[in-house]
Amino acid sequence: MDGINPGEKTNDITIIGQGQNDLEGYLIEAAKKQNRYVSAEAHPEAGYYYRSDHFCFAKVGVPALDCESGIDVVGKGKEYGKKLDDDYTNNRYHRPADEFNPTWTFDGGIQDLQLLFMVGKKIANETSWPQWKSGSEFKAIREKTK
């Protein structure tokens, strides 16, 4: 997890670089239990999967999951959520204005943490390790290390 949603709950969650490994299925399963869905990554051409903090794991064959809060804000919709997301990206991301705001509720962050806890619990209770999907370029790296 690279960041936390400081705002409201969302109906969706986004998998960055979708199509890589079994962890995505774990997330989809957990999201359904929260009555949420997985939305498409807004800019897959940007290659965020390959630029994120978790990528050091993928490079050595360890399945990694990168997800972010969605924009379909409960009761307010996607347009509202996109406006919030764009405002953050354009005005605060990696800028001096990126500071704590006492109006944040962290309801969305708590929702996401509960979701990721369910994913972690499933991993902890599995008898096998999550695997790379057949089309993933990282599967061959994992196979070499076995």
Buried (B, 14 or more C-beta within 10 A) or exposed (E): EEEBBBBBBBBBBBBBBBEBBBBBEBBBEBBEEBEBBBBEBEEEEEEBBEEBEBBEEBEEBBBBBBBBBBBBBBEBEBEBBBEBBEEBEEEEEEEEEEEEEEEBEBBBBEBBBEBBEBBEEBBEEEEEEBEBBEEBEBBEBBEEEE
